[in-house]
Amino acid sequence: MWYSGIDQHKAFCLITTYGADGPRVKQARVASTALALEQYFAQFPGPHQAVVESTGGWYWLADTLVALGVELILAHATGVKAIAAAKVKTDEVDSDTLALLLRADLIPRAHMIAAAQRGPRDLMRTRLRLVEKVVSASNSIDRLLEKFNLDDVAQLTDPLYQLQAQCHAAQIHLLEEQIQTVERALYPYLLPTSDVQRLLWVPGLGKVNAFTIYTEIDGIARFASAGQFFSYCRLVPGAKNSAGQTRHRSGSKAGSRYLKLAFSHAQIRAVQYYPEIRAFFKAKARKKAIRIARTLVALELARIVYHVLSTGEEFNGRFKDRPVVGSGRSGHAGQAHPPN
């Protein structure tokens, strides 16, 4: 078995290779092209593992190495730094460290999304960025009106400020058209999927949230327990244990911010449209801070999602063991899904 650590850059890769034991076999600077990689790895016939940190440019590298018969492993960047912090940090040192950690089976692995799921997931993330731009443009109009204590753009008398407002409004119109185009493009890829259909029955999950959750999870089987799933969704605080004491830490950046957003939006809709969930939220809000009460609702929705996806069963129409009116599964009449 060969073990290679790859320090990846746009123009080149610094690759270090070790055998199953013994000293380093080779270290070389290789152009970031399929041909150059093929020439490098052809020097090492037989089983070969390679590792690269999970940065944004690994798609083409994974596709290239798969074609060459090399197994690529994604290293969790934060985890690697925690294990192998170095005073001197160079491309050579990083590549060598990755190769040695791989040979010792000490690489903290990051999830490698399935090739077929890359496009839908990345397009959903593009949609989120478009939505954020709509919000930014809307806020710019609000700040413009605030300068003159006005309620409507039509009340602006200065033509220069009218032009500013028109530019922001035009951006919003264009962005909203693009958002609709993105959503329509995703329907044939995601809507017929059985897991997406199951998610659509979960309170608060419209099509957009169901699409986001499905694409970001990329297979619920990769989470060994519900607790791991909740942690990845950023719905539970981190913990710091020392001297027999446990302190909870909120605001951790570990996990998926996209799942955090999806469940945050879902809990708002669930509280708004489902009386049983609203009652649960109000009961928690009387004893805890509002943000904690909202997180607890999101956590229960995530629990339902985990059960539905891990068992392949339909949502049973119950929230905290109580029938949910309007869920379409509880035996009560009502709206099957809140409006999207």
Secondary structure by P-SEA (a helix, b strand, c coil): cbbbbbbccccccbbbbbcccccccccccccccaaaaaaaacccccbbbbbbcccccaaaaaaaaaaacbbbbbccaaaaaaacccccccaaaaaaaaaaaaaaccccccccccccaaaaaaaaaaaaaaaaaaaaaaaaaaaaaaacccccccccccaaaaaaaaaaaaaaaaaaaaaaaaaaaacccccccaaaaaaaacccccaaaaaaaaaaaccccccccaaaaaaaaccbbbbbbcccbbbbbcccccccaaaaaaaaaaaaaaaaccaaaaaaaaaaaacccaaaaaaaaaaaaaaaaaaaaaaccccccccccccccccccccccccccccc
